Amino acid sequence: MAEKVYKAGVKRESGYLYYIDKKGNVARVKMARGGKAARGKPEVLVKSGVSRVSGYLYFIDKGGDVARVKMARGGRKKSKKAAAKKTTKKAAKKTTKKAAKKTKKKARR
């Protein structure tokens, strides 16, 4: 669950991209659509000056406030049973060249 860092109360308009700039302020820029010119100059809406902490993702929530959430790292953890099954299957599949030649000769007879 996200925690609110700063109450900005930004009202969104369609056609704009809202983000938090390097200085921690809430800014917006016109979105590029259908081959039109890319973006113009960013417009700072609220000078919040939020200082960022590493390991968190900062965004503007539905209410127009600055929020943050802990970043997910590493994906889903594997169970010990699944890891053990994979190692046993790999070990069983390995064969030497000599063993492979012998099985081919037996198959020809």
C-alpha distances in whole Angstrom, upper triangle without the diagonal:
4,7,10,13,16,17,19,19,21,22,22,25,26,28,26,23,21,19,19,23,24,24,21,22,21,24,25,27,29,28,31,32,35,37,37,37,34,32,34,33,29,29,27,25,24,25,22,23,19,20,18,17,17,15,12,12,13,13,14,12,13,15,16,15,14,10,9,7,9,11,12,16,19,17,18,20,24,25,29,31,30,31,34,35,35,37,40,40,40,43,45,45,47,50,53,55,58,57,56,59,61,59,60,64,63,62,65,67
4,7,9,12,13,15,16,17,19,20,23,24,25,23,20,18,16,16,19,20,21,17,18,17,20,21,24,27,26,29,30,33,35,35,35,31,29,31,29,26,25,23,22,20,21,18,19,15,16,14,14,15,13,10,9,9,10,11,9,11,12,13,11,10,6,5,5,8,11,13,16,19,19,20,22,26,28,31,33,32,33,36,37,37,39,42,42,42,45,47,47,48,52,55,57,60,59,58,61,63,61,62,65,65,64,67,69
4,6,9,11,14,15,17,19,20,24,25,27,24,22,18,17,16,19,20,20,16,17,17,20,22,25,27,27,31,32,36,37,37,36,33,30,31,30,26,25,22,21,19,19,16,17,13,14,13,13,15,14,11,11,10,10,11,10,13,12,13,10,9,5,6,7,10,13,15,19,22,22,23,25,29,31,34,36,35,36,39,40,40,42,45,45,45,48,50,50,51,55,58,60,63,61,61,64,66,64,65,69,68,67,70,73
4,6,7,10,11,14,16,18,21,23,25,22,20,16,15,14,17,18,18,14,15,14,17,19,23,25,26,29,31,35,36,35,34,31,28,29,27,23,22,20,18,15,16,13,14,11,13,13,14,16,16,12,12,10,10,9,9,11,10,10,7,6,4,7,9,12,15,18,21,25,25,26,29,32,34,37,40,39,39,43,44,43,45,48,48,48,51,53,53,54,58,60,63,66,64,63,67,69,67,68,71,71,70,73,76
4,7,9,12,14,17,19,22,24,25,22,20,16,14,12,15,16,15,11,12,12,16,19,22,25,26,29,31,35,36,35,34,31,28,28,26,22,21,18,16,13,13,10,11,8,10,10,11,14,15,12,12,9,10,10,11,14,12,12,8,6,5,7,10,13,16,19,22,25,26,28,30,34,36,39,41,40,40,44,45,44,46,49,49,49,52,54,54,55,59,61,63,66,65,64,68,69,68,69,72,73,71,74,77
4,6,9,11,15,16,20,23,24,21,19,15,14,11,14,16,14,10,10,10,14,17,20,23,25,28,30,34,35,34,32,30,26,26,24,20,18,15,13,10,10,7,9,7,11,12,14,17,18,15,14,11,11,10,11,13,11,10,6,5,7,10,13,16,19,22,25,29,29,31,33,37,39,42,45,44,44,47,49,48,49,52,53,52,55,57,57,58,62,64,66,69,68,67,71,72,71,72,75,75,74,77,80
4,6,9,12,14,18,21,23,20,19,15,14,13,16,18,16,13,12,11,14,17,20,23,24,28,30,34,35,34,32,30,27,26,24,21,18,15,13,10,11,9,12,11,14,16,18,21,21,18,17,13,12,10,10,12,9,8,5,6,9,12,16,19,21,24,28,31,31,33,35,39,41,44,47,46,46,49,51,50,52,55,55,55,57,60,59,60,64,66,68,72,71,69,73,75,73,74,77,77,76,78,81
4,6,9,12,15,18,20,17,16,12,12,11,14,17,15,12,10,8,11,13,17,20,21,25,27,31,32,30,29,27,23,23,21,17,15,12,9,7,9,8,11,11,15,16,19,22,22,19,17,13,12,9,10,11,9,6,5,7,10,14,17,20,22,26,28,32,32,34,37,40,43,46,48,47,47,51,52,51,53,56,56,55,58,60,60,61,65,67,69,72,71,70,73,75,73,74,77,78,76,78,81
4,6,9,13,16,18,16,16,12,13,14,17,20,18,15,13,10,13,14,17,19,21,25,26,30,32,30,29,27,24,23,22,18,16,14,10,9,12,11,15,15,18,19,22,25,25,21,19,15,13,10,10,9,6,5,5,9,12,15,19,22,24,27,30,34,33,35,38,41,44,47,49,48,48,52,52,51,54,57,56,56,59,61,61,62,66,68,70,73,72,70,74,76,74,74,78,78,76,79,82
4,6,10,13,15,12,12,9,11,12,15,18,17,15,12,8,10,10,14,16,17,21,23,27,28,26,25,23,20,20,19,15,13,11,8,8,12,12,15,15,19,20,22,25,25,21,19,15,12,9,10,9,7,4,7,9,13,16,19,23,24,27,30,33,33,35,38,41,44,47,49,47,48,52,52,51,53,56,56,55,59,61,60,61,65,67,68,72,71,69,72,75,72,73,77,77,75,77,80
4,7,10,13,11,12,10,13,15,17,21,21,18,15,12,12,11,14,15,16,20,21,25,27,25,25,23,20,20,19,16,14,13,10,11,15,15,19,19,22,23,26,28,28,24,21,18,14,11,11,9,8,6,10,13,15,19,21,25,26,29,32,35,34,36,39,43,45,49,50,48,49,53,53,52,54,57,57,56,60,62,61,62,65,68,69,73,72,70,73,75,73,73,77,77,75,77,81
4,7,9,8,9,8,11,14,16,20,20,18,15,12,11,9,12,12,13,17,18,21,23,21,21,20,17,18,18,15,13,13,11,13,16,17,20,20,23,23,26,27,27,23,20,17,14,10,11,9,9,7,11,13,16,19,21,25,25,27,30,33,32,34,38,41,44,47,49,47,47,51,51,50,52,55,54,54,57,59,58,59,63,65,67,70,69,67,70,72,70,70,74,74,72,74,78
4,6,6,9,9,13,16,18,22,23,21,18,14,13,10,11,10,11,15,15,19,21,19,19,18,16,16,17,15,13,14,12,15,19,20,22,23,26,26,29,30,30,26,23,20,16,13,14,12,13,11,15,17,19,22,24,28,28,30,33,35,34,37,40,43,46,49,51,48,49,53,53,51,54,57,56,55,59,60,59,61,64,66,67,71,70,68,71,73,71,71,74,75,73,75,78
4,6,8,10,14,17,19,23,24,22,20,16,14,11,11,9,9,12,12,15,18,16,17,16,15,16,17,15,15,17,15,18,21,22,25,25,28,27,30,31,30,27,23,21,17,15,15,14,15,14,17,19,21,23,25,28,28,29,32,35,33,35,39,42,45,48,49,47,48,51,51,50,52,55,54,53,57,58,57,58,62,64,65,68,67,65,68,70,68,68,72,72,70,72,75
4,7,10,13,17,18,22,23,22,20,16,14,10,9,6,6,8,9,12,14,12,13,12,11,13,14,13,14,16,15,19,22,23,25,25,28,27,30,30,30,27,23,21,18,16,17,16,18,16,19,20,22,24,26,28,28,29,32,34,33,36,39,42,45,48,50,47,48,51,51,49,52,55,53,53,56,58,56,57,60,63,63,67,66,64,67,69,67,67,70,71,69,71,74
4,6,10,13,15,18,20,18,16,13,10,6,6,5,5,9,11,14,16,14,14,12,10,11,12,10,10,12,12,15,18,19,21,21,24,23,26,27,27,24,20,18,15,13,15,15,16,13,16,17,19,21,23,26,25,27,30,32,32,34,38,41,44,47,49,46,46,50,50,48,51,54,53,52,55,57,55,57,60,62,63,66,66,64,66,69,67,67,70,71,69,71,74
4,7,10,12,15,17,16,14,11,8,5,5,6,6,10,12,15,17,15,15,12,10,11,12,10,10,12,12,14,17,18,19,19,21,20,23,23,23,20,17,15,12,11,13,14,15,13,15,14,16,18,20,22,22,24,26,29,28,31,34,37,40,44,45,43,43,47,47,45,47,51,49,49,52,54,52,54,57,59,60,63,63,61,64,66,64,64,68,69,66,68,72
4,7,9,13,14,13,11,7,6,4,7,9,10,13,15,19,20,19,18,15,12,13,13,10,10,10,9,11,14,14,16,15,18,17,20,21,21,18,15,12,9,7,10,11,13,9,11,11,13,15,17,20,20,22,25,28,28,30,34,37,40,43,45,43,43,47,47,45,47,51,50,49,52,54,53,54,58,60,61,65,64,62,65,67,65,65,69,70,68,70,73
4,6,10,11,9,8,6,6,6,9,12,12,15,18,21,22,21,20,16,14,14,13,10,10,10,10,11,12,12,13,12,14,14,17,17,18,15,12,9,7,7,10,13,14,10,11,9,11,13,15,18,17,20,22,25,26,28,32,35,38,41,43,41,41,45,45,43,45,49,48,47,50,53,52,52,56,58,59,63,62,60,63,66,64,64,68,69,67,69,72
4,7,8,6,5,5,6,8,11,15,15,18,21,25,25,24,22,19,16,16,14,11,11,9,10,10,10,9,9,9,11,10,14,15,16,13,11,7,7,8,11,14,15,11,11,8,10,11,14,16,16,20,22,25,26,29,32,35,38,41,43,41,41,45,46,44,46,49,49,48,51,53,52,53,56,58,60,63,63,61,64,67,65,65,69,70,68,70,74
4,5,5,6,6,6,9,11,15,16,18,22,25,25,23,21,18,15,15,12,9,10,9,11,11,10,10,9,10,11,11,14,15,17,15,13,10,10,11,15,18,18,15,14,12,14,14,17,19,18,22,23,27,27,31,33,37,40,43,45,43,42,46,47,45,47,50,50,49,52,54,53,54,57,59,60,64,63,62,65,67,66,66,70,70,69,71,74
4,5,7,10,10,13,14,18,19,21,25,28,27,26,24,20,17,17,15,12,13,11,14,13,12,11,9,9,9,9,13,13,16,14,13,11,12,14,18,21,21,18,17,14,15,15,18,19,18,22,23,26,27,31,33,36,40,42,45,43,42,46,47,45,46,50,49,48,51,54,53,53,56,58,59,63,62,61,64,66,65,65,69,70,69,71,74
4,6,9,10,14,16,19,21,23,27,30,30,28,26,23,19,19,16,13,13,10,13,11,9,9,6,7,8,9,13,15,17,16,15,12,14,15,18,22,21,18,16,13,15,16,19,20,20,24,25,28,30,33,35,39,42,44,47,45,45,48,50,48,49,52,52,51,54,57,56,56,59,61,62,66,66,64,67,70,69,69,73,73,72,74,78
4,7,9,13,15,19,20,23,26,30,30,29,26,23,20,20,17,13,13,10,11,9,8,6,4,4,6,7,11,13,16,13,12,9,10,11,15,18,18,14,12,9,12,12,15,17,18,22,23,27,28,31,33,37,40,42,45,44,43,47,48,46,48,51,51,50,53,55,55,55,59,60,62,66,65,64,67,69,68,68,72,73,71,74,77
4,6,10,13,17,19,22,25,28,29,27,25,22,18,17,15,11,10,7,8,6,5,5,5,7,10,11,15,17,19,16,15,11,11,11,14,17,16,13,11,9,12,14,17,20,20,24,26,30,30,33,36,39,42,45,48,46,46,49,50,49,50,54,54,53,55,58,57,58,61,63,65,68,68,66,69,72,70,70,74,75,73,76,79
4,7,11,14,16,19,22,26,26,24,23,20,17,16,14,10,9,6,6,5,7,7,9,9,12,13,17,19,20,17,14,11,9,8,12,14,13,9,9,8,11,13,17,20,20,24,26,29,30,33,35,39,42,45,47,45,45,49,50,48,50,53,53,52,55,58,57,57,61,63,64,68,67,66,69,71,69,70,73,74,72,75,78
4,7,11,13,16,19,23,23,21,19,16,13,12,10,6,5,4,5,7,9,10,11,12,15,16,19,21,22,19,16,13,11,10,14,15,15,11,12,11,14,16,19,22,22,25,27,31,31,34,37,40,43,46,49,46,46,50,51,49,51,54,54,53,56,58,57,58,61,63,64,68,67,65,68,71,69,69,73,74,72,74,77
4,7,9,13,15,19,20,18,16,14,10,10,9,6,5,7,7,10,12,14,15,16,19,19,22,23,24,21,18,15,12,11,14,15,16,12,14,13,16,18,21,24,23,26,28,31,31,34,37,41,44,47,49,47,47,50,51,49,51,54,53,52,56,58,56,57,61,63,64,67,67,65,68,70,68,68,72,73,71,73,76
4,6,9,12,16,16,14,12,10,6,7,7,5,6,9,10,13,15,17,18,19,21,21,24,25,26,23,20,17,15,14,17,18,19,15,17,17,19,21,23,26,25,28,30,32,32,35,39,41,45,48,50,47,47,51,51,49,51,54,53,52,56,58,56,57,60,62,63,66,66,64,67,69,68,67,71,72,70,72,75
4,7,9,13,13,11,10,8,6,6,8,8,9,12,13,17,19,21,22,23,25,25,28,28,29,26,23,20,18,16,19,19,20,17,20,20,22,24,26,28,27,30,32,34,34,37,40,43,46,49,51,48,48,52,52,50,52,55,54,53,57,58,57,58,61,62,63,67,66,64,67,69,68,67,71,72,70,71,75
4,6,10,11,9,9,7,6,9,11,11,12,15,16,19,21,23,24,24,26,25,28,28,28,25,22,20,17,17,19,19,21,18,21,20,22,24,25,27,26,28,30,32,31,34,38,40,44,47,48,45,46,49,49,47,49,52,51,50,53,55,53,54,57,59,60,64,63,61,63,66,64,64,67,68,66,68,71
4,7,7,6,6,5,6,9,12,13,15,18,19,23,25,26,27,27,29,28,30,30,30,28,24,23,20,20,22,22,24,22,24,24,26,26,28,30,28,30,31,33,32,35,39,41,45,48,49,46,46,50,49,47,49,52,51,50,53,55,53,54,56,58,59,62,62,60,62,65,63,62,66,67,65,66,70
4,6,6,8,8,10,13,16,16,18,21,22,25,28,29,30,30,32,31,33,33,32,30,26,25,22,22,23,23,25,23,26,26,27,28,30,32,30,31,33,34,33,36,40,42,45,48,49,46,46,50,50,47,50,53,51,50,53,55,53,54,57,58,59,62,62,59,62,65,62,62,65,66,64,65,69
4,6,9,10,12,15,19,20,22,25,26,29,31,33,34,34,35,34,36,35,35,33,29,28,26,25,27,26,29,27,30,30,31,32,33,34,32,33,35,36,35,37,41,43,46,49,50,47,47,51,50,48,50,53,51,50,54,55,52,53,56,58,58,62,61,58,61,64,62,60,64,65,63,64,68
4,7,8,11,14,18,19,22,25,26,30,32,33,34,34,35,34,36,36,35,34,30,29,27,27,29,29,31,29,31,31,32,33,34,36,33,34,35,37,36,39,42,44,48,51,52,48,48,52,51,49,51,54,52,50,54,55,53,54,56,58,58,62,61,59,61,64,62,61,64,66,63,64,68
4,6,9,11,15,17,19,22,24,27,29,31,32,32,34,33,36,35,36,34,30,29,26,26,28,28,30,27,30,30,31,32,34,36,34,35,36,38,37,40,44,46,49,53,54,50,51,54,54,51,53,56,54,53,57,58,56,57,59,61,61,65,64,62,64,67,65,64,68,69,67,68,71
4,6,8,12,14,17,20,22,26,27,29,30,31,32,31,34,34,34,32,29,28,25,25,28,28,30,27,29,29,31,32,33,35,33,35,36,38,37,41,44,46,50,53,54,51,51,54,54,51,54,57,55,54,57,59,56,57,60,61,61,65,65,62,65,68,66,65,69,70,68,69,73
4,7,10,12,15,18,20,23,25,26,27,27,29,28,30,30,30,29,25,24,22,22,25,25,27,24,26,25,27,28,30,31,29,31,32,34,34,37,41,43,46,49,51,48,48,51,51,49,51,54,52,51,54,56,54,54,57,59,59,63,63,60,63,66,64,63,67,68,66,67,71
4,7,8,11,14,16,20,21,23,23,24,26,25,28,28,29,27,24,22,20,20,22,23,25,22,23,23,25,26,28,30,28,30,32,34,34,37,40,43,46,49,51,48,48,52,52,49,51,55,53,52,55,57,55,56,59,60,61,65,64,62,65,68,66,65,69,70,68,70,73
4,6,9,13,15,18,19,22,22,24,26,26,29,29,30,28,25,23,21,21,24,24,25,22,24,23,26,27,29,31,30,32,34,36,37,40,43,46,49,52,54,51,51,55,55,52,54,58,56,55,58,60,59,59,62,64,64,68,68,66,68,71,69,69,72,74,72,73,77
4,6,10,13,16,16,19,19,21,23,23,27,27,29,27,24,21,20,19,23,24,24,21,22,21,24,25,28,30,29,32,33,36,37,40,43,46,49,52,54,52,51,55,55,53,55,58,57,56,59,61,59,60,63,64,65,69,69,67,69,72,71,70,74,75,73,75,78
4,6,9,12,13,15,16,18,20,20,23,24,26,23,21,18,16,16,19,21,21,17,18,17,20,22,25,27,26,29,31,34,34,37,40,43,47,50,52,49,49,53,53,51,53,56,55,54,57,60,58,59,62,63,64,68,68,66,69,71,70,70,73,74,72,74,78
4,6,9,11,14,15,17,19,20,24,25,27,24,22,18,17,15,18,20,19,16,17,16,20,22,25,27,27,30,32,35,36,39,42,45,48,51,53,51,51,55,55,53,55,59,58,57,60,62,61,61,65,66,67,71,71,69,72,74,73,73,76,77,75,77,81
4,6,7,10,11,13,16,18,21,23,25,22,20,16,15,14,17,18,18,14,14,14,17,19,23,25,26,29,31,34,35,38,41,44,47,50,52,50,50,54,55,53,55,58,58,56,60,62,61,61,65,66,68,71,71,69,72,75,73,73,77,78,76,78,81
4,7,9,12,14,17,18,22,24,25,22,20,16,14,12,15,16,15,11,12,12,16,19,22,25,26,29,32,35,35,38,41,44,47,50,52,51,51,54,55,53,55,59,58,57,60,63,62,63,66,68,69,73,72,70,74,76,74,74,78,79,77,79,82
4,6,9,11,14,16,20,22,24,21,19,15,14,12,14,16,14,11,10,10,14,17,21,23,25,28,30,34,34,37,40,43,46,49,52,50,50,53,55,53,55,58,58,57,60,62,62,62,66,68,69,73,72,71,74,76,74,75,79,79,77,80,83
4,6,9,12,14,18,21,23,20,19,15,15,14,17,19,17,14,12,11,15,17,21,23,25,28,30,34,35,38,40,44,46,49,52,50,50,53,55,53,55,58,58,57,60,63,62,62,66,68,69,73,72,71,74,76,75,75,79,79,78,80,83
4,6,9,12,15,18,20,17,16,13,13,12,15,17,15,12,10,9,12,14,18,20,22,25,28,31,32,35,37,41,44,46,49,48,47,51,52,51,52,56,56,55,58,60,60,60,64,66,68,71,70,69,72,74,73,74,77,78,76,79,82
4,6,9,13,16,18,16,16,13,14,14,17,20,18,15,13,11,13,14,18,20,21,25,26,30,31,34,36,40,43,45,48,47,46,50,51,50,51,54,55,54,56,59,58,59,62,64,66,69,69,68,71,73,72,72,76,77,75,78,81
4,6,10,13,15,12,12,9,11,12,15,18,17,14,12,8,10,11,14,16,17,21,23,27,28,31,33,36,39,42,45,43,43,46,48,46,48,51,51,51,53,56,55,56,60,61,63,67,66,65,68,70,69,70,73,74,72,75,78
4,7,10,13,11,12,10,13,15,17,21,20,18,15,11,12,11,14,15,16,20,22,25,27,30,31,35,38,40,43,42,41,44,46,45,46,49,50,49,51,54,54,54,58,59,61,65,64,63,66,68,67,68,72,72,71,74,76
4,7,9,8,9,8,11,14,16,20,20,18,15,11,11,9,11,12,13,17,18,21,23,26,28,31,34,36,39,38,37,41,43,41,42,46,46,45,47,50,50,50,54,56,58,61,60,59,63,65,63,64,68,68,67,70,73
4,6,6,9,9,13,16,18,22,22,20,17,14,12,10,11,10,11,15,15,19,21,24,25,29,31,33,37,36,34,38,40,38,39,43,44,43,45,48,48,48,52,53,55,59,58,57,61,63,61,62,66,66,65,68,71
4,6,8,10,14,17,19,23,24,22,20,16,14,11,11,9,9,12,13,16,18,21,22,26,29,31,34,33,31,35,37,35,36,40,40,39,41,44,44,44,48,50,52,55,54,54,57,59,58,59,62,63,62,64,67
4,7,10,13,17,18,22,23,22,20,16,14,10,9,6,6,9,9,13,15,18,19,22,25,27,31,29,28,32,34,32,33,37,37,36,39,41,41,42,45,47,49,53,52,51,55,56,55,56,60,60,59,62,64
4,6,10,13,14,18,19,18,16,12,10,6,5,5,5,9,11,15,16,18,20,24,27,29,32,31,30,34,35,34,35,39,39,38,41,44,43,44,48,50,52,55,54,53,57,59,57,58,62,62,61,63,66
4,7,10,12,15,17,16,14,11,8,5,5,6,6,9,12,15,16,19,21,25,28,31,33,31,31,35,36,34,36,40,40,39,42,44,44,44,48,50,52,55,54,53,57,59,57,58,61,62,60,63,66
4,7,9,13,14,12,10,7,6,4,7,9,10,13,16,19,20,22,25,28,31,34,37,35,35,38,40,38,40,43,43,43,45,48,47,48,52,54,56,59,58,57,60,62,61,61,65,65,64,66,69
4,6,10,11,9,8,6,6,6,9,12,12,15,18,21,21,24,26,30,33,36,38,36,36,40,41,39,42,45,44,44,47,49,48,49,53,55,57,60,59,58,61,63,62,62,66,66,64,67,70
4,7,8,6,5,5,6,9,11,15,15,18,21,25,24,26,29,33,36,39,41,39,39,43,44,42,45,48,47,47,50,52,51,53,56,59,60,64,63,61,64,66,64,65,69,69,67,70,73
4,5,5,6,6,6,9,11,15,16,18,21,25,24,26,29,32,35,38,40,38,39,42,43,42,44,47,47,47,50,52,51,53,56,59,61,64,63,61,64,66,64,65,69,69,67,69,72
4,5,7,10,10,13,14,18,19,21,24,27,26,28,31,34,36,40,41,40,41,44,45,44,46,49,49,49,52,54,53,55,58,61,62,66,64,63,66,68,66,66,70,70,68,71,73
4,6,9,10,13,16,19,21,23,27,30,29,30,33,37,39,42,44,43,44,47,48,47,49,52,52,52,55,57,56,58,61,64,66,69,68,66,70,71,69,70,73,73,72,74,77
4,7,9,13,15,19,20,23,26,30,29,31,34,37,40,43,45,43,44,48,48,47,50,53,52,52,55,57,56,58,61,64,65,69,68,66,69,71,69,70,73,74,72,74,77
4,6,10,13,17,19,22,25,28,28,30,33,36,39,42,44,43,43,47,47,46,48,52,51,51,54,56,56,57,61,63,65,68,67,66,69,71,69,70,73,74,72,74,77
4,7,11,14,16,19,22,25,26,28,30,34,37,40,42,40,41,44,45,44,46,49,49,49,52,54,53,55,58,60,62,66,65,63,67,69,67,67,71,71,70,72,75
4,7,11,13,16,19,22,22,24,27,31,33,36,38,37,37,41,42,41,43,46,46,46,49,51,51,52,55,58,60,63,62,61,64,66,64,65,69,69,67,70,73
4,7,9,12,15,19,19,21,24,27,30,33,35,34,34,38,39,38,40,43,43,43,45,48,47,49,52,55,57,60,59,58,61,63,61,62,66,66,64,67,70
4,6,9,12,16,16,18,20,24,26,29,32,30,30,34,35,34,36,39,39,39,42,44,44,45,49,51,54,57,55,55,58,60,58,59,63,63,61,64,67
4,7,9,13,13,15,17,21,23,26,29,28,27,31,33,32,33,36,37,36,39,41,41,42,46,49,51,54,53,52,55,57,55,56,60,60,59,62,64
4,6,10,11,13,15,19,22,25,27,26,25,29,30,29,31,34,34,34,36,39,39,40,43,45,48,51,50,49,52,54,52,53,57,57,56,59,61
4,7,7,10,12,15,18,21,24,22,22,25,27,25,27,30,31,30,33,35,35,36,40,42,45,48,46,46,49,51,49,50,54,54,52,55,58
4,6,9,11,14,17,19,22,21,20,23,25,23,25,28,28,28,30,33,33,33,37,39,42,45,44,43,46,48,46,48,51,51,50,53,56
4,7,8,11,14,16,19,17,16,20,21,19,21,24,25,24,26,29,29,30,33,36,38,41,40,39,43,44,43,44,47,48,47,50,52
4,7,9,13,16,18,16,15,19,20,19,21,24,24,23,26,28,28,30,33,36,38,41,40,39,42,44,42,43,47,47,46,48,51
4,6,10,13,15,13,13,17,18,17,19,22,22,22,25,27,27,29,32,35,38,40,39,38,42,43,41,42,46,45,44,47,50
4,7,9,12,11,11,14,15,15,17,19,20,21,23,25,26,27,31,34,36,39,37,37,41,42,40,41,45,44,43,47,49
4,7,8,7,7,10,12,11,13,16,17,17,20,21,22,24,28,31,33,36,34,34,37,38,36,38,41,41,40,43,45
4,5,6,7,9,10,11,13,15,16,17,19,21,22,24,28,31,34,36,34,34,38,38,36,38,41,41,40,43,45
4,6,5,6,9,10,11,13,15,16,17,19,21,22,26,29,32,34,32,32,36,36,34,37,40,39,39,42,44
4,5,5,6,9,10,11,13,15,16,17,19,21,24,28,31,33,30,30,34,34,32,35,38,36,36,40,41
4,5,5,6,9,10,11,13,15,16,17,19,23,26,29,31,29,29,32,33,31,33,36,35,34,38,40
4,6,5,7,9,10,11,13,15,16,18,21,24,27,30,28,28,31,32,30,32,35,35,34,38,40
4,5,5,6,9,10,11,13,15,16,20,23,26,28,26,26,30,30,28,31,34,33,33,36,38
4,6,5,6,9,10,11,13,15,18,22,25,27,24,24,28,28,26,28,31,30,30,33,35
4,6,5,6,9,10,11,13,17,20,23,25,23,22,26,27,25,27,30,30,29,32,34
4,6,5,6,9,10,11,15,18,21,23,21,21,25,26,24,27,30,29,29,32,34
4,6,5,6,9,11,14,17,20,22,19,20,24,24,22,25,27,27,27,30,32
4,5,5,6,9,12,16,19,21,18,18,22,22,20,22,25,24,24,28,29
4,5,5,7,10,14,16,19,17,16,20,21,20,22,25,24,24,27,29
4,6,6,9,12,15,17,15,16,19,20,19,21,24,23,24,27,29
4,6,8,12,15,16,13,14,17,17,16,18,21,20,21,24,25
4,6,10,13,15,12,12,15,16,14,16,19,19,19,22,24
4,7,10,12,10,10,14,15,14,16,19,19,19,22,24
4,7,8,6,7,10,11,11,13,15,16,17,19,21
4,5,5,6,9,10,11,13,15,16,17,19,21
4,5,5,6,9,10,11,13,15,16,17,19
4,5,5,6,9,10,11,13,14,16,17
4,5,5,6,9,10,11,13,15,16
4,5,5,6,9,10,11,13,15
4,5,5,6,9,10,11,13
4,5,5,6,9,10,11
4,5,5,6,9,10
4,5,5,6,9
4,5,5,7
4,5,5
4,6
4
